[in-house]
Amino acid sequence: MISKAIATSTFAALFSGARILVSAQTDRAVYAHFMVGIVRDYTVDDWKADMVEAKAIGIDGFALNCAPPRVDSYTPDQLANAYEAAGQSNFTVFISFDFAYWQNDDTALITSFLANYSSHPGQAKYDGGQIASTFVGDSFDWGPVKSALGSKLTALPTSRTLLRLWLAWPTDGGNSIIPGPMTTTWDDRFVEFLDDRIYMAPVSPWFSTHFNSKNWVFICEELITDRWEQMLALKPTLIEIITWNDYGESHYIAGPEPNHDDDGSSQWADGFPHDGWRHIMKPYIAAYKAGADTPTVEEDELVYWYRPTPKDTKCTNDTLPAPQGIQLLADVIFVTTMLTEAASLTVTSGTQAPVTIDVAAGIVTKNFTMGVGKQSFSLTRNGAKILGGDGGLDISSSCTKYNFNAYVGSFGPSGSSSSSTAAPVSTDMPATTSTSDSTASLPTTADSTASAPSSSDPPATDSSTSSTPSSTPTCDSSSLATRELVNAPAKMRRIFKLGRFSLEIDE
């Protein structure tokens, strides 16, 4: 029988002065953003397969991002398939109207879409009200929809105003790029204005995109564990994972979906599994739903992720320049250990010398200087190896097309690698967008662009999201968090940032 180790949250103490949101409804729920626009050929069984994977880590439902039928003629059919699958799977879904394509005068059509599923067993609800959301669409008038439906509706519009934001990554607002790690500056401001109203908070593991219409990265590197620690401290009413299957922006956590359409993102997504991030999320989701401050680890596992090339590598056959913001990235690889007891971690990154460190029980994230070549990982306890092996992708010093996606793999109790089988990386796909491509990023505006800070001397990234208390605040926006880089040059920098996405429920 494997003993349980309770991780000690770094962030719990740091947030002791922050307001915690507690609503009358104590049941917390986690949803994942699902891009309907890329699954025109999905069957009910395809939907059910995704739902089984999502349920396995505690996800309660999908937010179905969709365009109107005049853009994607298959939207009604796929919504029907999704609801049918949810009803058969003890899962829930709700429609998320993508106002990159919907318009404010689509009231009748939106009403009809919602009316079709208001009493469906697969419909997600909050406090008895049918949930619906939008991407942007903050100026849409929900009043006529509510009147026409004749039933309770919980509408969650997104907005770019102070109180309702779509900012799940480090940013000053919109698509501006700033150094990480992510703080809760926007959370704290939001809570001050929120009073007793509820909100849906975002969690996202990554952001990288390389289309001709959007070509940038956000500095997310250790965002997955940073943000989940923040969620356990803040205890929001609802959480939305961004995303389940947005390959275009590289923050997907789904396994391979053979029936999804290619919007051009296969150039950087094929052969780059993200399943290991689901493994990290599972204990955090359980802790969040239980109202716990720390996650519980029940068996040993190691998850690693890294980019395929150093950031300054010049690709030889790409019609687009390197993504904006890459100068703020650090050339490191990332390792999250989930341990029932303390152990020793040894990482060998290509040409770098092996580095061995002690890691505590619980969930701990560390990073190590990147080296070209094979990536190797080993966990030992009491002198015996408990798990590890070689990473599924070698880091290369050359490339034909830019790819700042993360390769994610893991080693479980058996010591074998757990990374989804996927097709080799394609280097021939054009960097173009589809009719209704990924829309998780905000539209660029004159004062909110994808331009990166001009500094050519990037800050060091977060070296440790640890389950053990830290004497250095990492989430207090009033101070600058200093992080140490394992096996890196001695140069240290101070960094802070702000940025988040939130949704205000319109009742």
C-alpha positions, -999 to 999 in steps of 0.1 A, spaced: 0 0 0 14 33 -11 14 60 16 -1 94 10 20 125 12 3 159 16 20 187 -3 25 219 17 14 248 -4 39 276 -9 11 299 -19 -12 293 11 9 314 34 15 340 7 -22 345 2 -31 347 39 -39 384 34 -60 380 3 -97 378 2 -110 343 -5 -142 339 -25 -168 318 -9 -203 315 -25 -235 301 -11 -230 271 -35 -201 251 -21 -199 226 -51 -169 236 -71 -166 226 -108 -139 225 -133 -145 229 -171 -122 227 -201 -125 250 -231 -132 229 -262 -128 241 -298 -158 229 -317 -145 246 -349 -118 219 -355 -140 188 -350 -164 189 -380 -161 151 -384 -165 141 -348 -188 113 -339 -206 108 -306 -180 81 -298 -152 106 -305 -168 130 -280 -172 103 -255 -136 93 -258 -125 129 -249 -150 130 -220 -136 98 -206 -101 113 -206 -114 145 -190 -134 128 -163 -104 107 -154 -87 138 -139 -118 153 -124 -130 177 -152 -168 181 -150 -175 194 -184 -166 212 -216 -172 248 -226 -181 244 -263 -165 273 -282 -184 276 -314 -190 298 -344 -225 304 -359 -237 281 -387 -230 308 -413 -193 303 -405 -192 266 -396 -222 248 -410 -215 218 -388 -219 237 -355 -255 225 -348 -246 189 -356 -215 189 -334 -233 206 -305 -260 178 -308 -232 152 -307 -215 168 -277 -247 169 -257 -257 134 -266 -222 121 -256 -224 141 -223 -258 127 -215 -244 92 -220 -213 98 -200 -224 115 -168 -206 146 -181 -218 182 -188 -213 208 -215 -223 243 -221 -222 265 -252 -195 292 -254 -204 316 -282 -173 329 -299 -179 366 -306 -151 367 -331 -179 353 -353 -212 358 -335 -227 393 -336 -248 413 -312 -279 410 -335 -277 372 -333 -301 372 -303 -327 350 -319 -302 324 -330 -284 324 -297 -318 320 -279 -327 290 -301 -294 273 -295 -298 276 -258 -335 266 -259 -325 234 -276 -306 222 -246 -320 240 -215 -335 208 -201 -309 184 -216 -294 160 -190 -259 169 -204 -264 207 -198 -240 223 -173 -258 244 -147 -249 266 -118 -273 273 -90 -301 258 -111 -293 280 -141 -282 269 -175 -246 280 -181 -237 298 -212 -205 318 -220 -189 339 -246 -154 346 -259 -154 384 -257 -190 394 -265 -192 416 -234 -215 441 -252 -241 414 -260 -275 420 -243 -285 389 -225 -318 404 -213 -339 394 -243 -324 359 -243 -334 354 -207 -369 367 -213 -374 344 -243 -361 313 -226 -384 315 -197 -359 296 -175 -329 306 -154 -298 314 -174 -263 319 -159 -244 338 -186 -207 342 -183 -195 368 -208 -158 377 -211 -146 412 -211 -115 433 -215 -125 457 -187 -109 456 -153 -135 432 -137 -138 406 -164 -107 396 -183 -95 368 -206 -59 368 -193 -48 333 -184 -11 341 -191 15 367 -180 4 399 -196 -3 436 -188 -36 432 -207 -47 421 -241 -18 403 -259 11 423 -244 40 401 -234 57 406 -200 81 385 -179 68 357 -157 60 342 -133 23 348 -130 11 367 -100 -24 373 -87 -24 411 -91 -55 409 -113 -72 384 -90 -67 407 -60 -81 437 -78 -110 416 -91 -118 403 -56 -119 439 -42 -147 448 -66 -164 414 -66 -181 415 -32 -201 382 -30 -205 375 -67 -189 344 -82 -165 341 -110 -148 315 -132 -110 316 -130 -86 304 -157 -58 278 -156 -36 273 -186 -3 255 -190 13 272 -220 9 296 -249 27 296 -282 13 303 -317 29 307 -351 2 317 -376 6 346 -400 -23 363 -381 -8 357 -347 28 349 -340 39 351 -304 45 334 -271 35 342 -235 61 335 -208 43 305 -192 72 281 -185 61 269 -150 26 283 -152 8 250 -147 19 245 -111 21 282 -103 -15 287 -113 -29 257 -96 -12 266 -64 -29 300 -67 -63 283 -73 -60 263 -41 -53 296 -22 -80 317 -39 -107 290 -40 -127 304 -69 -163 291 -74 -155 277 -109 -124 270 -130 -120 268 -167 -89 251 -181 -76 267 -213 -78 245 -232 -87 209 -240 -79 209 -277 -66 243 -289 -36 230 -308 -32 264 -325 -22 281 -293 -3 251 -279 -22 249 -246 -41 217 -253 -41 190 -227 -60 164 -247 -45 133 -261 -43 127 -299 -76 135 -317 -74 117 -351 -107 132 -364 -99 169 -357 -93 193 -386 -59 207 -392 -59 245 -390 -21 246 -398 -11 239 -362 1 203 -370 33 221 -379 40 225 -341 15 201 -325 21 168 -343 44 146 -322 42 169 -292 20 152 -265 7 172 -235 -8 142 -216 17 147 -187 1 180 -179 -32 162 -172 -13 141 -147 -2 172 -128 -37 187 -129 -54 156 -114 -43 160 -77 -48 198 -79 -84 194 -92 -92 169 -64 -77 193 -38 -96 223 -53 -129 205 -52 -123 194 -16 -115 229 -5 -81 218 5 -50 241 6 -26 214 -6 -28 185 -31 -25 149 -21 0 127 -39 -8 90 -39 19 75 -61 52 86 -74 54 103 -109 78 126 -128 65 149 -156 89 168 -178 85 194 -206 108 214 -228 110 231 -262 126 213 -292 153 239 -297 171 267 -279 153 300 -283 180 317 -306 180 288 -331 175 302 -366 152 280 -387 160 276 -423 127 272 -441 100 293 -425 80 320 -442 74 337 -409 98 352 -384 104 337 -350 74 344 -326 74 377 -307 84 374 -271 109 346 -273 137 368 -260 120 367 -226 122 329 -225 149 310 -207 167 280 -223 157 255 -196 139 222 -192 112 217 -166 105 188 -142 76 183 -119 80 156 -93 49 142 -75 63 121 -47 49 102 -17 82 106 1 113 127 -5 138 115 -32 168 126 -52 163 139 -88 191 137 -114 187 155 -147 211 154 -176 201 178 -204 222 170 -235 257 185 -233 251 198 -198 267 180 -168 243 159 -147 226 178 -119 213 160 -88 191 177 -62 169 166 -33 132 170 -38 106 170 -11 74 149 -9 44 164 -26 44 184 -59 77 202 -67 86 219 -100 123 226 -109 141 238 -140 175 230 -154 197 246 -180 189 233 -214 216 213 -234 214 201 -270 209 163 -273 193 136 -252 173 145 -221 175 120 -192 157 119 -158 161 97 -128 145 96 -93 162 76 -66 152 69 -30 173 52 -4 199 45 -31 175 27 -54 161 41 -87 123 44 -85 115 57 -119 130 76 -149 145 73 -183 152 93 -215 129 120 -228 109 113 -259 124 140 -279 161 152 -283 167 189 -282 182 200 -315 205 229 -325 188 232 -359 153 235 -373 134 242 -405 103 258 -390 99 276 -357 83 256 -329 79 270 -294 54 243 -283 64 221 -254 71 184 -256 56 168 -224 63 134 -211 62 115 -179 74 85 -160 50 66 -137 55 41 -110 65 14 -134 94 36 -147 81 36 -182 76 67 -202 40 79 -206 36 101 -236 10 97 -262 19 81 -295 17 108 -321 28 114 -356 62 128 -364 65 166 -364 55 180 -397 77 208 -411 58 214 -443 25 228 -431 17 264 -441 14 289 -412 -21 299 -420 -54 301 -401 -86 283 -408 -121 298 -411 -127 295 -374 -93 289 -358 -83 291 -322 -96 322 -305 -84 319 -269 -63 350 -273 -78 384 -273 -81 403 -306 -52 427 -309 -60 464 -304 -40 495 -307 -32 496 -270 -30 458 -266 -6 443 -291 15 412 -293 47 432 -292 72 420 -267 94 442 -244 125 453 -261 149 439 -235 175 416 -249 185 404 -214 156 381 -203 150 374 -166 156 340 -152 125 319 -151 109 303 -120 131 276 -107 109 260 -82 72 257 -76 76 237 -44 54 219 -20 75 232 8 71 268 22 94 294 7 107 325 26 105 345 -7 70 356 -17 62 346 -53 27 359 -57 27 391 -38 25 418 -65 38 444 -40 72 427 -39 96 414 -65 101 377 -65 136 364 -69 140 329 -83 171 307 -86 179 288 -118 193 253 -112 227 248 -129 225 282 -145 249 311 -148 251 329 -114 234 360 -128 201 366 -110 173 390 -118 142 402 -101 109 398 -119 72 403 -114 42 404 -135 4 405 -136 -23 391 -157 -53 368 -156 -86 360 -171 -118 360 -152 -155 358 -159 -183 376 -141 -216 358 -139 -244 379 -152 -275 371 -132 
